[in-house]
Amino acid sequence: MELVALLSTGEGTWAQVAGLIKQGEWDKIILLGNDFAKKFMTPKDCEFIEINSKRILELKEEIHKKLQGKINGTEVALSIASGEGKEHMALISALLSLPVGIRFTALTQDGIIMI
């Protein structure tokens, strides 16, 4: 399963994404974020997609366009531990429009869980 994760400007929220990447066995890892998020470092291969739109509908369309053809399965593991509501709504809407199913994914003390 592919992991899709949003990286927003708060570096403190990146630890959740880093843990998911490190502990999970993913077919592919796709990270989305702005120019600041390019600073995110990970030991595993990831595809970074830069997103810059400010308005929610523009952001949804930008994400949708940039994700087309990048997801091979019928569902993805999705981390929205980082980011804000507007970014979350745009990303979820773009994924569902591809269409692809989503499984919200989090790292807990017990390991990776899918909600």
CYANA upper distance limits for C-alpha pairs under 8 A (distance plus 0.5 A):
  1 MET  CA     26 TRP  CA      6.16
  1 MET  CA     27 ASP  CA      5.87
  1 MET  CA     28 LYS  CA      7.69
  1 MET  CA     73 GLY  CA      7.33
  1 MET  CA     75 GLU  CA      7.75
  1 MET  CA     76 VAL  CA      6.43
  1 MET  CA     77 ALA  CA      7.26
  2 GLU  CA     26 TRP  CA      6.04
  2 GLU  CA     27 ASP  CA      5.73
  2 GLU  CA     28 LYS  CA      5.20
  2 GLU  CA     29 ILE  CA      6.29
  2 GLU  CA     30 ILE  CA      7.98
  2 GLU  CA     71 ILE  CA      7.72
  2 GLU  CA     73 GLY  CA      8.00
  2 GLU  CA     75 GLU  CA      8.31
  2 GLU  CA     76 VAL  CA      5.68
  2 GLU  CA     77 ALA  CA      6.59
  3 LEU  CA     26 TRP  CA      6.82
  3 LEU  CA     27 ASP  CA      8.31
  3 LEU  CA     28 LYS  CA      6.81
  3 LEU  CA     29 ILE  CA      5.33
  3 LEU  CA     30 ILE  CA      6.63
  3 LEU  CA     76 VAL  CA      6.39
  3 LEU  CA     77 ALA  CA      5.23
  3 LEU  CA     78 LEU  CA      6.48
  3 LEU  CA     79 SER  CA      8.13
  4 VAL  CA     29 ILE  CA      6.62
  4 VAL  CA     30 ILE  CA      5.32
  4 VAL  CA     31 LEU  CA      6.38
  4 VAL  CA     32 LEU  CA      8.19
  4 VAL  CA     76 VAL  CA      7.15
  4 VAL  CA     77 ALA  CA      6.62
  4 VAL  CA     78 LEU  CA      5.47
  4 VAL  CA     79 SER  CA      6.88
  5 ALA  CA     17 VAL  CA      7.31
  5 ALA  CA     29 ILE  CA      8.43
  5 ALA  CA     30 ILE  CA      6.93
  5 ALA  CA     31 LEU  CA      5.48
  5 ALA  CA     32 LEU  CA      6.80
  5 ALA  CA     78 LEU  CA      6.30
  5 ALA  CA     79 SER  CA      5.16
  5 ALA  CA     80 ILE  CA      6.73
  6 LEU  CA     31 LEU  CA      6.37
  6 LEU  CA     32 LEU  CA      5.39
  6 LEU  CA     33 GLY  CA      6.51
  6 LEU  CA     79 SER  CA      7.05
  6 LEU  CA     80 ILE  CA      6.22
  6 LEU  CA     81 ALA  CA      8.11
  6 LEU  CA     82 SER  CA      6.47
  6 LEU  CA     83 GLY  CA      7.04
  6 LEU  CA     88 HIS  CA      8.50
  7 LEU  CA     13 THR  CA      8.33
  7 LEU  CA     14 TRP  CA      7.09
  7 LEU  CA     17 VAL  CA      8.36
  7 LEU  CA     31 LEU  CA      7.34
  7 LEU  CA     32 LEU  CA      6.43
  7 LEU  CA     33 GLY  CA      5.40
  7 LEU  CA     34 ASN  CA      8.26
  7 LEU  CA     37 ALA  CA      6.46
  7 LEU  CA     82 SER  CA      5.98
  7 LEU  CA     83 GLY  CA      6.85
  8 SER  CA     13 THR  CA      8.30
  8 SER  CA     33 GLY  CA      6.37
  8 SER  CA     34 ASN  CA      7.60
  8 SER  CA     37 ALA  CA      7.00
  8 SER  CA     82 SER  CA      6.02
  8 SER  CA     83 GLY  CA      5.09
  8 SER  CA     84 GLU  CA      8.22
  9 THR  CA     34 ASN  CA      8.26
  9 THR  CA     36 PHE  CA      6.92
  9 THR  CA     37 ALA  CA      7.00
  9 THR  CA     83 GLY  CA      7.92
 10 GLY  CA     14 TRP  CA      7.80
 10 GLY  CA     82 SER  CA      7.86
 10 GLY  CA     83 GLY  CA      8.24
 11 GLU  CA     15 ALA  CA      8.19
 13 THR  CA     17 VAL  CA      7.98
 13 THR  CA     81 ALA  CA      7.03
 13 THR  CA     82 SER  CA      5.58
 14 TRP  CA     18 ALA  CA      6.58
 14 TRP  CA     40 PHE  CA      8.23
 14 TRP  CA     82 SER  CA      7.09
 15 ALA  CA     19 GLY  CA      6.55
 16 GLN  CA     20 LEU  CA      6.82
 16 GLN  CA     81 ALA  CA      7.20
 16 GLN  CA     82 SER  CA      8.49
 16 GLN  CA    106 ALA  CA      7.88
 16 GLN  CA    107 LEU  CA      6.87
 17 VAL  CA     21 ILE  CA      6.74
 17 VAL  CA     79 SER  CA      7.58
 17 VAL  CA     81 ALA  CA      7.91
 17 VAL  CA     82 SER  CA      8.36
 18 ALA  CA     22 LYS  CA      6.59
 18 ALA  CA     42 THR  CA      7.31
 19 GLY  CA     23 GLN  CA      6.41
 19 GLY  CA    107 LEU  CA      7.16
 20 LEU  CA     24 GLY  CA      6.05
 20 LEU  CA    106 ALA  CA      7.65
 20 LEU  CA    107 LEU  CA      6.45
 20 LEU  CA    112 ILE  CA      7.38
 21 ILE  CA     25 GLU  CA      8.28
 21 ILE  CA     26 TRP  CA      8.30
 21 ILE  CA     29 ILE  CA      8.15
 21 ILE  CA     42 THR  CA      8.20
 21 ILE  CA     44 LYS  CA      7.78
 22 LYS  CA     42 THR  CA      8.49
 22 LYS  CA     43 PRO  CA      8.22
 22 LYS  CA     44 LYS  CA      7.98
 23 GLN  CA    111 GLY  CA      8.36
 23 GLN  CA    112 ILE  CA      8.05
 24 GLY  CA    112 ILE  CA      7.69
 28 LYS  CA     46 CYS  CA      7.60
 29 ILE  CA     45 ASP  CA      7.73
 29 ILE  CA     46 CYS  CA      5.40
 29 ILE  CA     47 GLU  CA      6.68
 30 ILE  CA     46 CYS  CA      6.31
 30 ILE  CA     47 GLU  CA      5.33
 30 ILE  CA     48 PHE  CA      6.49
 30 ILE  CA     49 ILE  CA      7.79
 31 LEU  CA     46 CYS  CA      7.35
 31 LEU  CA     47 GLU  CA      6.60
 31 LEU  CA     48 PHE  CA      5.31
 31 LEU  CA     49 ILE  CA      6.61
 32 LEU  CA     48 PHE  CA      6.35
 32 LEU  CA     49 ILE  CA      5.31
 32 LEU  CA     50 GLU  CA      6.35
 32 LEU  CA     51 ILE  CA      7.11
 33 GLY  CA     37 ALA  CA      5.76
 33 GLY  CA     38 LYS  CA      7.84
 33 GLY  CA     48 PHE  CA      8.12
 33 GLY  CA     49 ILE  CA      7.09
 33 GLY  CA     50 GLU  CA      5.74
 33 GLY  CA     51 ILE  CA      6.04
 33 GLY  CA     52 ASN  CA      8.38
 34 ASN  CA     38 LYS  CA      7.67
 34 ASN  CA     50 GLU  CA      5.75
 34 ASN  CA     51 ILE  CA      5.65
 34 ASN  CA     52 ASN  CA      6.21
 35 ASP  CA     50 GLU  CA      7.03
 35 ASP  CA     51 ILE  CA      8.35
 35 ASP  CA     52 ASN  CA      8.34
 38 LYS  CA     48 PHE  CA      8.04
 38 LYS  CA     50 GLU  CA      8.48
 42 THR  CA     46 CYS  CA      8.35
 49 ILE  CA     66 LYS  CA      7.72
 51 ILE  CA     59 LEU  CA      7.85
 51 ILE  CA     62 GLU  CA      7.50
 51 ILE  CA     63 ILE  CA      7.43
 52 ASN  CA     59 LEU  CA      7.84
 53 SER  CA     58 GLU  CA      6.40
 53 SER  CA     59 LEU  CA      5.34
 53 SER  CA     62 GLU  CA      7.71
 54 LYS  CA     58 GLU  CA      7.67
 54 LYS  CA     59 LEU  CA      6.96
 55 ARG  CA     59 LEU  CA      6.48
 56 ILE  CA     60 LYS  CA      6.63
 56 ILE  CA     86 LYS  CA      6.58
 56 ILE  CA     87 GLU  CA      7.75
 56 ILE  CA     89 MET  CA      8.40
 56 ILE  CA     90 ALA  CA      6.54
 57 LEU  CA     61 GLU  CA      6.76
 57 LEU  CA     90 ALA  CA      7.55
 58 GLU  CA     62 GLU  CA      6.54
 59 LEU  CA     63 ILE  CA      6.61
 59 LEU  CA     87 GLU  CA      8.04
 59 LEU  CA     90 ALA  CA      6.52
 60 LYS  CA     64 HIS  CA      6.54
 60 LYS  CA     89 MET  CA      8.45
 60 LYS  CA     90 ALA  CA      4.75
 60 LYS  CA     91 LEU  CA      6.66
 60 LYS  CA     93 SER  CA      7.11
 60 LYS  CA     94 ALA  CA      5.90
 61 GLU  CA     65 LYS  CA      6.55
 61 GLU  CA     94 ALA  CA      7.39
 62 GLU  CA     66 LYS  CA      6.69
 63 ILE  CA     67 LEU  CA      6.52
 63 ILE  CA     90 ALA  CA      8.06
 63 ILE  CA     91 LEU  CA      7.06
 63 ILE  CA     94 ALA  CA      6.62
 64 HIS  CA     68 GLN  CA      6.73
 64 HIS  CA     91 LEU  CA      8.41
 64 HIS  CA     94 ALA  CA      5.14
 64 HIS  CA     95 LEU  CA      7.30
 64 HIS  CA     97 SER  CA      7.82
 64 HIS  CA     98 LEU  CA      7.39
 67 LEU  CA     71 ILE  CA      7.59
 67 LEU  CA     95 LEU  CA      8.49
 68 GLN  CA     98 LEU  CA      7.30
 73 GLY  CA    100 VAL  CA      8.18
 74 THR  CA     99 PRO  CA      8.38
 74 THR  CA    100 VAL  CA      5.67
 74 THR  CA    101 GLY  CA      6.55
 75 GLU  CA    100 VAL  CA      5.53
 75 GLU  CA    101 GLY  CA      4.59
 75 GLU  CA    102 ILE  CA      5.79
 75 GLU  CA    103 ARG  CA      7.67
 76 VAL  CA    100 VAL  CA      7.61
 76 VAL  CA    101 GLY  CA      6.81
 76 VAL  CA    102 ILE  CA      5.55
 76 VAL  CA    103 ARG  CA      6.64
 77 ALA  CA    102 ILE  CA      6.52
 77 ALA  CA    103 ARG  CA      5.37
 77 ALA  CA    104 PHE  CA      6.45
 77 ALA  CA    105 THR  CA      6.16
 77 ALA  CA    114 MET  CA      8.05
 78 LEU  CA    102 ILE  CA      6.69
 78 LEU  CA    103 ARG  CA      6.31
 78 LEU  CA    104 PHE  CA      5.34
 78 LEU  CA    105 THR  CA      5.93
 79 SER  CA    104 PHE  CA      6.55
 79 SER  CA    105 THR  CA      5.83
 79 SER  CA    106 ALA  CA      6.97
 80 ILE  CA     88 HIS  CA      6.92
 80 ILE  CA    104 PHE  CA      8.28
 81 ALA  CA    106 ALA  CA      8.12
 83 GLY  CA     87 GLU  CA      6.76
 83 GLY  CA     88 HIS  CA      7.31
 84 GLU  CA     88 HIS  CA      6.69
 85 GLY  CA     89 MET  CA      6.55
 86 LYS  CA     90 ALA  CA      6.73
 87 GLU  CA     91 LEU  CA      6.62
 88 HIS  CA     92 ILE  CA      6.57
 89 MET  CA     93 SER  CA      6.45
 90 ALA  CA     94 ALA  CA      6.54
 91 LEU  CA     95 LEU  CA      6.69
 92 ILE  CA     96 LEU  CA      6.70
 93 SER  CA     97 SER  CA      6.60
 94 ALA  CA     98 LEU  CA      6.97
 95 LEU  CA     99 PRO  CA      6.65
 95 LEU  CA    100 VAL  CA      6.20
 95 LEU  CA    101 GLY  CA      7.87
 95 LEU  CA    102 ILE  CA      8.13
 96 LEU  CA    100 VAL  CA      5.81
 96 LEU  CA    101 GLY  CA      6.87
 96 LEU  CA    102 ILE  CA      8.25
103 ARG  CA    114 MET  CA      6.46
103 ARG  CA    115 ILE  CA      6.91
104 PHE  CA    114 MET  CA      6.07
104 PHE  CA    115 ILE  CA      5.82
105 THR  CA    112 ILE  CA      7.49
105 THR  CA    113 ILE  CA      6.26
105 THR  CA    114 MET  CA      4.98
105 THR  CA    115 ILE  CA      6.73
106 ALA  CA    112 ILE  CA      6.23
106 ALA  CA    113 ILE  CA      6.01
106 ALA  CA    114 MET  CA      7.03
106 ALA  CA    115 ILE  CA      8.37
107 LEU  CA    111 GLY  CA      6.07
107 LEU  CA    112 ILE  CA      4.97
107 LEU  CA    113 ILE  CA      6.81
108 THR  CA    112 ILE  CA      6.58
108 THR  CA    113 ILE  CA      7.57
